[in-house]
Amino acid sequence: MLSIVILGTGTIAKHLAGAISKIKEVRLAQIVGRNQEHLQWFSNLAPIIADFSKIADADVYLIAVKDDAIVEVSDYLSNKKGIVAHVSGATPMDSLSMENRGVFYPLQSFTEGRPLDFKTIPFCIEANWEASAKTLKTLAGRLSDNIYDIDSQQRKKLHLAAMYVSNFSNYLYGVGENLCLEEGLSFDLLKPLILETAEKVQTMSPKEAQTGPARRGDMKTMQAHLELLNDEKQKEIYALFSEAIKKVYEEKL
Ligand SMILES: NC(=O)c1ccc[n+]([C@@H]2O[C@H](COP(=O)([O-])OP(=O)(O)OC[C@H]3O[C@@H](n4cnc5c(N)ncnc54)[C@H](OP(=O)(O)O)[C@@H]3O)[C@@H](O)[C@H]2O)c1
């Protein structure tokens, strides 16, 4: 039976611990965190400890702390024999110094208290040793149907791509919400459009799916939109986006 230690008590640690604790063939051996209060959340799932010098022996150590703390936390695992893997999209595997190292990156936006269907989440796996990659894939395969070999260079780009499609889109939802509120309108009015925009790229390319004045080259509409914006930064963003969209379709001609 595969034994797992999770280091970290934040959002992803909670999601991973919850999902891993349900797998029969895997034993959640320990949750390690620096904050006793945050550790309590895990007390029904596995033994918890706040002392990093008392980490249990395990087959896999999943480092689920903020990116800037991964190296510091990995130092406590330098004498362990098991696979030490972080779960970060943006951190190279080789930021870990032990021989038996890897990456166990679930490509999804995890939010505290919001359940996710793990089966659909792409798991991006990398390891220094072939046998360790196999073990990490076995673990990922118990959680998800989507397992990929992705190296650090590819993952860097993938993580950047994820910023665009998720973080930046979500920021733009906020801009849309504020514009609605300025007119006393509910953000709910935009929700069917948000869903359709996300749904159509499941079966079409983003290039095919694009609509709007910038694609059509409707200059008057774009000018009117710019005049409606009070914030200089938003005017700049609108102009940059419109220019970028226009360019995609000009290239086609
Ligand atoms: N959230 C996502 O959608 C997502 C998706 C894929 C991958 N990831 C990756 O998952 C990792 C954790 O992200 P998260 O979203 O779970 O972050 P989070 O909710 O902010 O949790 C961060 C965790 O790091 C711990 N921590 C910070 N500095 C530490 C230190 N010096 N020593 C020990 N522990 C420390 C925090 O401990 P305290 O509670 O004591 O402050 C907390 O448990 C990151 O590598 C991130 O890139 C996140």
The ligand as an SDF file (V2000), in Angstrom:
LIG
                    3D

 48 52  0  0  0  0  0  0  0  0999 V2000
   -4.7890   26.7000   -5.5560 N   0  0  0  0  0  0  0  0  0  0  0  0
   -4.6610   26.2360   -6.7930 C   0  0  0  0  0  0  0  0  0  0  0  0
   -5.5640   26.4010   -7.6230 O   0  0  0  0  0  0  0  0  0  0  0  0
   -3.4330   25.4580   -7.1730 C   0  0  0  0  0  0  0  0  0  0  0  0
   -3.4980   24.6310   -8.3230 C   0  0  0  0  0  0  0  0  0  0  0  0
   -2.3780   23.8590   -8.6580 C   0  0  0  0  0  0  0  0  0  0  0  0
   -1.2210   23.9330   -7.8900 C   0  0  0  0  0  0  0  0  0  0  0  0
   -1.1860   24.7850   -6.7940 N   0  0  0  0  0  0  0  0  0  0  0  0
    0.0590   24.8320   -6.0240 C   0  0  0  0  0  0  0  0  0  0  0  0
   -0.1990   24.3660   -4.6950 O   0  0  0  0  0  0  0  0  0  0  0  0
    0.7280   24.9670   -3.7800 C   0  0  0  0  0  0  0  0  0  0  0  0
   -0.0510   25.5480   -2.6180 C   0  0  0  0  0  0  0  0  0  0  0  0
   -1.0160   26.4460   -3.1200 O   0  0  0  0  0  0  0  0  0  0  0  0
   -2.3800   26.7380   -2.3140 P   0  0  0  0  0  0  0  0  0  0  0  0
   -3.3240   27.3270   -3.3100 O   0  0  0  0  0  0  0  0  0  0  0  0
   -2.7760   25.5600   -1.5440 O   0  0  0  0  0  0  0  0  0  0  0  0
   -1.8660   27.8980   -1.3560 O   0  0  0  0  0  0  0  0  0  0  0  0
   -2.4610   28.3770    0.0490 P   0  0  0  0  0  0  0  0  0  0  0  0
   -3.8840   27.9890    0.1800 O   0  0  0  0  0  0  0  0  0  0  0  0
   -2.0960   29.8190    0.1570 O   0  0  0  0  0  0  0  0  0  0  0  0
   -1.6260   27.5360    1.0990 O   0  0  0  0  0  0  0  0  0  0  0  0
   -0.2540   27.7510    1.2110 C   0  0  0  0  0  0  0  0  0  0  0  0
    0.3020   26.8230    2.2790 C   0  0  0  0  0  0  0  0  0  0  0  0
    1.7150   27.0420    2.3470 O   0  0  0  0  0  0  0  0  0  0  0  0
    2.0850   27.0690    3.7100 C   0  0  0  0  0  0  0  0  0  0  0  0
    3.3320   27.8110    3.8690 N   0  0  0  0  0  0  0  0  0  0  0  0
    3.6310   29.0260    3.3830 C   0  0  0  0  0  0  0  0  0  0  0  0
    4.8950   29.3680    3.7300 N   0  0  0  0  0  0  0  0  0  0  0  0
    5.3900   28.3180    4.4470 C   0  0  0  0  0  0  0  0  0  0  0  0
    6.6190   28.0540    5.0720 C   0  0  0  0  0  0  0  0  0  0  0  0
    7.6350   28.9530    5.0220 N   0  0  0  0  0  0  0  0  0  0  0  0
    6.7790   26.8760    5.7170 N   0  0  0  0  0  0  0  0  0  0  0  0
    5.7710   25.9740    5.7690 C   0  0  0  0  0  0  0  0  0  0  0  0
    4.5710   26.1570    5.1880 N   0  0  0  0  0  0  0  0  0  0  0  0
    4.3860   27.3160    4.5440 C   0  0  0  0  0  0  0  0  0  0  0  0
    0.9120   27.7620    4.3820 C   0  0  0  0  0  0  0  0  0  0  0  0
    0.9690   27.5250    5.7340 O   0  0  0  0  0  0  0  0  0  0  0  0
    0.0950   28.4010    6.7810 P   0  0  0  0  0  0  0  0  0  0  0  0
   -1.3150   27.9150    6.6310 O   0  0  0  0  0  0  0  0  0  0  0  0
    0.7180   28.0850    8.0700 O   0  0  0  0  0  0  0  0  0  0  0  0
    0.2520   29.8430    6.3650 O   0  0  0  0  0  0  0  0  0  0  0  0
   -0.2470   27.0650    3.6860 C   0  0  0  0  0  0  0  0  0  0  0  0
   -0.4950   25.8170    4.2840 O   0  0  0  0  0  0  0  0  0  0  0  0
    1.5230   26.0070   -4.6010 C   0  0  0  0  0  0  0  0  0  0  0  0
    2.7430   25.4180   -5.0030 O   0  0  0  0  0  0  0  0  0  0  0  0
    0.6250   26.2370   -5.8150 C   0  0  0  0  0  0  0  0  0  0  0  0
    1.3700   26.6350   -6.9480 O   0  0  0  0  0  0  0  0  0  0  0  0
   -2.2560   25.5200   -6.4180 C   0  0  0  0  0  0  0  0  0  0  0  0
  1  2  1  0
  2  3  2  0
  2  4  1  0
  4  5  1  0
  4 48  2  0
  5  6  2  0
  6  7  1  0
  7  8  2  0
  8  9  1  0
  8 48  1  0
  9 10  1  0
  9 46  1  0
 10 11  1  0
 11 12  1  0
 11 44  1  0
 12 13  1  0
 13 14  1  0
 14 15  2  0
 14 16  1  0
 14 17  1  0
 17 18  1  0
 18 19  2  0
 18 20  1  0
 18 21  1  0
 21 22  1  0
 22 23  1  0
 23 24  1  0
 23 42  1  0
 24 25  1  0
 25 26  1  0
 25 36  1  0
 26 27  1  0
 26 35  1  0
 27 28  2  0
 28 29  1  0
 29 30  1  0
 29 35  2  0
 30 31  1  0
 30 32  2  0
 32 33  1  0
 33 34  2  0
 34 35  1  0
 36 37  1  0
 36 42  1  0
 37 38  1  0
 38 39  2  0
 38 40  1  0
 38 41  1  0
 42 43  1  0
 44 45  1  0
 44 46  1  0
 46 47  1  0
M  CHG  2   8   1  16  -1
M  END
$$$$
